[in-house]
Amino acid sequence: FEYFAQFPEADFLISSDHLQGTSEDGGLEEVWAAHSPANIGLMFVRSNDRSMHFMEAWQKLLADEPELWDQNGFNALLRRNSHTHHYKCPTDLPKEQLERCTDGILPSRVFWINEGTATLGLLPVHLFCGGHQYFVDKQPQHMDEVPYSIHATFQYGGINGKRHRFREAKLWADDKNYYNHPSGYITYNPNIPEEMLAPFRTFKNDKALTVHNVSIVKAHFDLVHF
């Protein structure tokens, strides 16, 4: 990807479960967004000694703790630094490594992880979307952006639910037989008065959907009870 090539200093570029974007310039997310989990569903790894060292440490961590979810193991190593989490870097690290571990943030928002032994950047959530950012918040749609990727992250319908999310967004190619079931289908046309929908057409982003916006809350419950 051309996008990945913009950050040659990054050993890892990875998607994130952070719900709201922290970057308005199309660049990487701010470092403090790493308090939300990195999501290994989309990960770019640059082949070098640092990334190999990290992958070996990740593999060893999972081997030592068989019950540990691989993504949680990745995040545990990511957060072994002082600038992304409540972690105290060991004082016996070599000086340069200790500096990276303590305050290793580059101008590009790439930062040092795993006690200053590798670098990582968090991909912007409106361009490398999880399920919440694309299907619920609709961040790229509101920003008139076309995302590079959409990862159908956790929801309560399992694999079928993930597939159907893509289908509802017209991002899933089904075989024609899917739409020609021998038992047929039940269809309906919703008949909701336009005046009940009007309040939701006046805002441009989901930030208006808060309990402090009384008119939106009232309109919501009017629809619920319609």
Protein Blocks (a to p, Z undefined) as FASTA:
>chain_A
ZZlmmmmmbmbdcddfbfbdcbfnhpacdfklmmpccdfkbccddddfklmmmmmmmmmm
mmmmmmbcfklmmmmmmmncfklbccdddfkbcfklmmmmmmpccfklpaceehhiaccd
dddfklmccfklmmmnommmmnopacfbdcddddfkljmlmmmmmmmnopaccdfklmmc
fkbpadddddddfklmmmmmmbcbfklmcfklmmlmmmmmmmmmZZ
